[in-house]
Amino acid sequence: MEPIELFKALANESRLQILQWLKEPDHYFKPHEGIDMKKIGVCVGQVTEKLNMTQSTASQYLTILQRAGLITSERIGKYTYYKRDEEKIREAIALLKGEME
């Protein structure tokens, strides 16, 4: 995990909000075509709608979170779904606490 990418990802309120929403996607997002959001994730369109911003901005935010290792993506048909990478998030927390080298 690259600290600069982590800090960059966490330096934006909307990206932090996305991470929080992805923790309980069923609570924050409308269902998408029968997808189990807890298992598969949410698509860019769902994030775009929730943030009330352009799809390109939402995509950019998701890309930054993915580069930092905080979320993963899975392509299904014409959609890409994003979900939290809980293991990497635990590593990020340890890094921020100074527990990793």
Secondary structure, 3 states (H helix, E strand, C coil): CCHHHHHHHHCCHHHHHHHHHHHCHHHHCCCCCCCCCCCCCEEHHHHHHHHCCCHHHHHHHHHHHHHCCCEEEEEECCEEEEEECHHHHHHHHHHHHCCCC
